[in-house]
Structure formats: structure tokens, C-alpha cells
């Protein structure tokens, strides 16, 4: 039994040309605009990420400092007062 990985004749003929298409100004301009848009979107995403992380850090810090203040107040009241 003879098994071949690839057929000897491809089912779709390959189109091989020697022609070169010169890039005109519109193709170059479109590519430049597309790259500028992509870079801008990536930077905006990074900025949003930093903002969200900073807000999370500030919120966590405020919550944790509030808990410390409450804890310190309760220790002072318990140690100084006679019930």
C-alpha cells in the first residue's frame, strides 16, 4: 500500500507571475494612517490600564488606611476606658 502525504498534482494550480506592482502614494499613505491608528489605540489602552490600576491602588489605600484608623481608635478607647 503506497501512501503519499501530498498529492503529486495540486488540485489548485499555482499562479506564478513575474510582474511587480509599484506602490503608489495612496497605498503608502493608507499604510501610514493605519499604523498611526494602531499605535494610538495601543497607547490609549496602556493609558487606560494605568489609570485603572492607579484608581484601584488609591481606593485600596484609602480603604486600608480607614481600617487602620478604626482599629487604632478602638484600641485607644478599650485601653483607656473603664467599663
C-alpha positions as CSV (number, residue, x, y, z in Angstrom):
1,X,0.0,0.0,0.0
2,X,1.5,3.3,-1.2
3,X,0.6,6.3,1.0
4,X,1.6,9.8,0.0
5,X,1.4,12.8,2.3
6,X,0.9,15.3,-0.5
7,X,-0.6,14.6,-3.9
8,X,1.8,14.8,-6.8
9,X,-0.5,17.2,-8.7
10,X,-2.1,20.1,-6.7
11,X,-5.8,20.5,-7.1
12,X,-5.5,24.2,-7.4
13,X,-2.9,25.4,-10.0
14,X,-0.4,28.0,-8.7
15,X,-0.3,31.3,-10.4
16,X,3.3,32.5,-10.6
17,X,3.9,35.9,-12.1
18,X,7.0,38.0,-12.6
19,X,5.1,41.2,-12.6
20,X,6.0,43.9,-10.0
21,X,3.4,46.4,-8.8
22,X,4.8,49.7,-7.8
23,X,3.3,51.1,-4.7
24,X,1.6,54.4,-5.4
25,X,1.2,57.2,-2.9
26,X,-2.3,56.2,-1.8
27,X,-1.1,52.7,-0.7
28,X,1.8,54.3,1.3
29,X,-0.5,56.9,2.8
30,X,-3.1,54.3,3.8
31,X,-0.5,52.1,5.4
32,X,0.9,55.1,7.4
33,X,-2.5,56.1,8.6
34,X,-3.3,52.5,9.6
35,X,0.0,52.2,11.6
36,X,-0.6,55.6,13.3
37,X,-4.2,54.5,14.2
38,X,-2.9,51.2,15.6
39,X,-0.1,52.8,17.7
40,X,-2.6,55.4,19.0
41,X,-5.0,52.6,20.1
42,X,-2.2,50.7,21.8
43,X,-1.1,53.8,23.7
44,X,-4.7,54.6,24.7
45,X,-5.1,51.1,26.0
46,X,-1.9,51.3,28.1
47,X,-3.0,54.7,29.5
48,X,-6.4,53.3,30.4
49,X,-4.7,50.4,32.1
50,X,-2.5,52.7,34.2
51,X,-5.5,54.8,35.2
52,X,-7.5,51.8,36.3
53,X,-4.6,50.4,38.2
54,X,-3.9,53.7,39.9
55,X,-7.6,54.1,40.9
56,X,-7.6,50.6,42.3
57,X,-4.4,51.3,44.3
58,X,-5.8,54.6,45.6
59,X,-9.1,53.0,46.6
60,X,-7.4,50.1,48.3
61,X,-5.0,52.5,50.1
62,X,-7.9,54.7,51.3
63,X,-9.9,51.6,52.5
64,X,-6.9,50.1,54.3
65,X,-5.9,53.4,55.9
66,X,-9.5,53.9,57.1
67,X,-9.5,50.4,58.6
68,X,-6.2,51.2,60.4
69,X,-7.7,54.4,61.9
70,X,-10.8,52.5,63.1
71,X,-8.6,49.8,64.6
72,X,-6.4,52.4,66.3
73,X,-9.4,54.3,67.7
74,X,-10.9,51.1,69.1
75,X,-7.6,50.1,70.8
76,X,-7.3,53.6,72.4
77,X,-10.9,53.5,73.6
78,X,-10.6,50.0,75.0
79,X,-7.4,50.6,76.8
80,X,-8.2,53.9,78.4
81,X,-11.8,53.5,79.5
82,X,-13.2,51.6,82.4
83,X,-16.4,49.8,81.7
